[in-house]
Amino acid sequence: MHEENNQAKSAVILLSGGLDSITVLALAKQQGYSCYALSFDYGQRHNAELEAAKKIAQHYQVIDHKVIKLGLDSIGGSALTDQNIDVPTSPQLGIPVTYVPARNTIFLSFALGWAEVLDAHDVFIGVNAVDYSGYPDCRPEFINAFQDMANLATKAGVEGHKIKIHAPLIQLSKSEIIKQGLELGVDYAQTVSCYSADEQGRACGHCDACRLRAAGFAGLGVADATLYQ
């Protein structure tokens, strides 16, 4: 019986190494989940966020941390995966060029598969629909639709073991996310959010991710924990 309870409390956490994902991991740990972290080497511009993810996973003593290699740079279509597309340093209208086609759909699909293998019924993702860049796969409608699909597409779902996609930050501002994280003891200096970070993980301070992050700390009135170039 004790083993079943442990299984029921297992969760897969999508861990990018950024501000939102560390907050989600801290929340899942606080809620008593046994955490399995999943990160992706998807052909992004730098590996600084992956190095941060590895350190974060170790710090939070996750049961297992997998880094899946994906070749999204082979199809390109985003400033994050195509070196020929510059990362913008000023706000853009509409969906920006930093949008990676189908990224969260792909990431959640891997998380869903691993959750089934682990007999875990919970997947956590740090998407946010308030202070974000306008990505379509960060909206509540997408999360709800993916959860419906997940329970149609899996053996677990068909057999009545419903899988829940948790997006606890989706309706929070960046300042509210940081406030919640600080209350959980999160050290945001460990994280990398920048689209153009250097090898040491230091942020450019100009890209969309940097602007949103800096505004979050400023709005809360606390010191910015970001390491800048």
JOFENWO-V384036 format. One record per run of one state. SS is the DSSP state (hx for helix, st for strand, lp for the rest). FROM is the first residue (numbers start at 1). TO is the last residue. If there is no record, write none. Layout:
SS:FROM:TO / SS:FROM:TO
This chain:
lp:1:1 / hx:2:8 / lp:9:9 / st:10:14 / lp:15:18 / hx:19:30 / lp:31:33 / st:34:41 / lp:42:47 / hx:48:59 / lp:60:63 / st:64:69 / lp:70:71 / hx:72:74 / lp:75:102 / hx:103:118 / lp:119:121 / st:122:124 / lp:125:135 / hx:136:138 / lp:139:139 / hx:140:153 / lp:154:154 / hx:155:158 / lp:159:163 / st:164:166 / lp:167:173 / hx:174:183 / lp:184:187 / hx:188:190 / lp:191:202 / st:203:203 / lp:204:207 / hx:208:220 / lp:221:227 / st:228:228 / lp:229:229
